[in-house]
Amino acid sequence: MIDDNTISDANPSQHLTGEELQSVSLANVKLENGLYVVATPIGNLRDITLRALDVLRAADIILAEDTRQTRKLLDAYDIKTSLSPYHDHNAAKRVSGVIKDLQSGKAVALVSDAGTPLVSDPGFKLVRAAVEAGIDVFPLPGASAVLAGLVKSGLPSDRFLFAGFLPPKSGARKTALEDFTSVKATLVFFETGPRIAACLKDMQSVLGEREVALTRELTKRYEEARHGSFESLIDSVKAEPPRGELVLLVGPPKVGERWSEDEVISALKVQISDLGVKRASAEIAAQCGWPKRDVYQLALKLK
């Protein structure tokens, strides 16, 4: 699952009383039959919509990725609706049963641990099955780590591409990144603290120099963003490793005319003798619009 962080005990709503959390006017609604896909907070319990609370209270059942995690939210707002687990490990077995419940007239709410369901979680399988069965699907928009990270990053937001988690191993990760080299949009990824340094290095190698933003603990007390180049962020995460699940954003390719292969070769011939292959490749890659790895391979051939 994941639309970033799970709801934490260490967040800005920790100091609020139960009465303050519940000081909203909930409507007594009767839900139509259908599947309600409900966005929940990614950290701060106050980031829940009034409509979401109405639906969670009125639904016949709530499907939750981790019932213990969702129970924190329901307890905060005194919601007693029955919870049932729906996650990666049981989705294949659960879908048919849920569809039968929906066909019998029930109103079913689907939530992930935090954020908007279907974003890197198995909710997609259930929604697809519901659509194929002719069952109404009602999206309840709300918190999203993808959009929160994009807003905080300061990177171009008019066009962006969400790519979820990259493969954990370097070789597969570099291969996956090749698909994004020419995408003229801000790229949004999820990543974990232990893998972030290696991921940034692979991105620098494949994508070339870009603007980068690393965000973490979104909506929580220790929310932060680190901005800079791949090089500066690699240094930053080595000096102060970030914890938890991260939203990593990579700006689009730098605006400017991409050099021809002859132009890159000419520049390499001049600089390799003075700077060596590695440094010359890095400096030229920052100017020519080519991925650093491609420039480096060309430099090796010249040498």
LINQUIPE-V98142 format. One record per residue. N is the residue number from 0. RES is the residue in three letters. PSI is psi in whole degrees, -180 to 180 (none if undefined). D_CENTER is the distance of its C-alpha to the mean C-alpha in whole Angstrom. Layout:
N/RES/PSI/D_CENTER
N/RES/PSI/D_CENTER
//
This chain:
0/MET/-175/10
1/ILE/120/7
2/ASP/62/5
3/ASP/-133/6
4/ASN/150/9
5/THR/162/12
6/ILE/129/15
7/SER/152/17
8/ASP/-23/21
9/ALA/76/21
10/ASN/171/19
11/PRO/-18/21
12/SER/2/23
13/GLN/-33/24
14/HIS/-4/27
15/LEU/147/28
16/THR/163/30
17/GLY/-37/30
18/GLU/-42/32
19/GLU/-40/30
20/LEU/-32/27
21/GLN/6/29
22/SER/58/31
23/VAL/152/30
24/SER/108/32
25/LEU/137/30
26/ALA/149/32
27/ASN/95/34
28/VAL/152/32
29/LYS/120/33
30/LEU/143/30
31/GLU/157/31
32/ASN/135/30
33/GLY/178/27
34/LEU/121/23
35/TYR/115/22
36/VAL/108/18
37/VAL/120/17
38/ALA/137/14
39/THR/167/15
40/PRO/149/14
41/ILE/4/11
42/GLY/-52/14
43/ASN/119/17
44/LEU/-18/19
45/ARG/-12/21
46/ASP/56/17
47/ILE/139/19
48/THR/156/21
49/LEU/-37/24
50/ARG/-40/24
51/ALA/-42/21
52/LEU/-41/24
53/ASP/-46/27
54/VAL/-43/25
55/LEU/-34/24
56/ARG/-35/28
57/ALA/-14/29
58/ALA/154/28
59/ASP/-33/30
60/ILE/150/27
61/ILE/124/23
62/LEU/124/21
63/ALA/142/19
64/GLU/-47/17
65/ASP/107/18
66/THR/-31/22
67/ARG/-38/22
68/GLN/-46/19
69/THR/-30/19
70/ARG/-32/23
71/LYS/-45/22
72/LEU/-47/21
73/LEU/-40/24
74/ASP/-38/27
75/ALA/-31/26
76/TYR/17/27
77/ASP/46/29
78/ILE/127/28
79/LYS/7/30
80/THR/142/28
81/SER/139/28
82/LEU/144/25
83/SER/138/25
84/PRO/136/22
85/TYR/111/20
86/HIS/-177/18
87/ASP/-38/17
88/HIS/-20/21
89/ASN/2/23
90/ALA/-45/21
91/ALA/-37/24
92/LYS/-29/26
93/ARG/-29/25
94/VAL/-50/25
95/SER/-39/28
96/GLY/-41/29
97/VAL/-41/27
98/ILE/-39/28
99/LYS/-41/32
100/ASP/-43/31
101/LEU/-39/29
102/GLN/-22/32
103/SER/-3/35
104/GLY/4/34
105/LYS/158/31
106/ALA/116/28
107/VAL/129/25
108/ALA/138/22
109/LEU/127/19
110/VAL/156/16
111/SER/-178/13
112/ASP/-39/13
113/ALA/143/11
114/GLY/-156/10
115/THR/122/10
116/PRO/158/12
117/LEU/-13/11
118/VAL/98/7
119/SER/40/8
120/ASP/170/11
121/PRO/4/15
122/GLY/-27/15
123/PHE/-42/15
124/LYS/-40/19
125/LEU/-44/20
126/VAL/-42/20
127/ARG/-43/21
128/ALA/-39/24
129/ALA/-43/25
130/VAL/-44/25
131/GLU/-29/27
132/ALA/1/29
133/GLY/22/30
134/ILE/139/28
135/ASP/137/27
136/VAL/125/23
137/PHE/110/22
138/PRO/132/19
139/LEU/99/18
140/PRO/158/16
141/GLY/-142/15
142/ALA/141/12
143/SER/123/8
144/ALA/-32/6
145/VAL/-51/5
146/LEU/-37/9
147/ALA/-43/10
148/GLY/-41/8
149/LEU/-44/10
150/VAL/-43/13
151/LYS/-24/13
152/SER/-31/13
153/GLY/6/16
154/LEU/162/15
155/PRO/130/16
156/SER/1/15
157/ASP/-22/17
158/ARG/125/16
159/PHE/159/12
160/LEU/123/10
161/PHE/126/7
162/ALA/5/8
163/GLY/-144/5
164/PHE/137/8
165/LEU/162/11
166/PRO/148/14
167/PRO/-25/15
168/LYS/143/19
169/SER/-47/20
170/GLY/-48/22
171/ALA/-35/19
172/ARG/-44/16
173/LYS/-40/19
174/THR/-43/20
175/ALA/-38/16
176/LEU/-26/16
177/GLU/-31/19
178/ASP/-19/18
179/PHE/1/16
180/THR/-34/19
181/SER/9/21
182/VAL/119/18
183/LYS/68/19
184/ALA/161/16
185/THR/132/13
186/LEU/134/10
187/VAL/125/6
188/PHE/155/5
189/PHE/143/4
190/GLU/166/8
191/THR/158/11
192/GLY/-49/14
193/PRO/-24/16
194/ARG/-6/15
195/ILE/-40/14
196/ALA/-47/17
197/ALA/-38/18
198/CYS/-44/15
199/LEU/-39/16
200/LYS/-44/19
201/ASP/-39/18
202/MET/-43/17
203/GLN/-40/20
204/SER/-42/22
205/VAL/-41/20
206/LEU/-15/19
207/GLY/-178/22
208/GLU/132/22
209/ARG/166/19
210/GLU/141/18
211/VAL/147/15
212/ALA/136/13
213/LEU/118/11
214/THR/150/10
215/ARG/162/11
216/GLU/38/12
217/LEU/132/11
218/THR/1/14
219/LYS/178/16
220/ARG/-38/19
221/TYR/32/18
222/GLU/138/15
223/GLU/162/15
224/ALA/138/14
225/ARG/130/16
226/HIS/151/17
227/GLY/-156/19
228/SER/173/20
229/PHE/-45/19
230/GLU/-47/22
231/SER/-36/22
232/LEU/-33/18
233/ILE/-45/20
234/ASP/-41/23
235/SER/-45/21
236/VAL/-23/19
237/LYS/-40/22
238/ALA/-37/24
239/GLU/85/22
240/PRO/128/19
241/PRO/148/16
242/ARG/160/15
243/GLY/-163/13
244/GLU/137/9
245/LEU/154/8
246/VAL/117/5
247/LEU/126/8
248/LEU/133/9
249/VAL/124/12
250/GLY/164/15
251/PRO/166/17
252/PRO/146/20
253/LYS/139/23
254/VAL/137/25
255/GLY/160/29
256/GLU/131/31
257/ARG/132/30
258/TRP/151/33
259/SER/165/35
260/GLU/-39/35
261/ASP/-38/39
262/GLU/-40/38
263/VAL/-43/35
264/ILE/-43/38
265/SER/-44/41
266/ALA/-40/38
267/LEU/-42/38
268/LYS/-37/41
269/VAL/-42/42
270/GLN/-23/40
271/ILE/-41/40
272/SER/-31/43
273/ASP/-38/42
274/LEU/-17/39
275/GLY/165/38
276/VAL/-49/36
277/LYS/-50/33
278/ARG/-40/33
279/ALA/-42/34
280/SER/-43/32
281/ALA/-44/29
282/GLU/-39/31
283/ILE/-38/32
284/ALA/-33/28
285/ALA/-16/27
286/GLN/-28/30
287/CYS/-9/30
288/GLY/9/27
289/TRP/151/26
290/PRO/143/24
291/LYS/-39/25
292/ARG/-40/26
293/ASP/-40/28
294/VAL/-41/30
295/TYR/-42/31
296/GLN/-38/32
297/LEU/-39/34
298/ALA/-39/36
299/LEU/-39/36
300/LYS/-40/38
301/LEU/-38/40
302/LYS/none/41
//
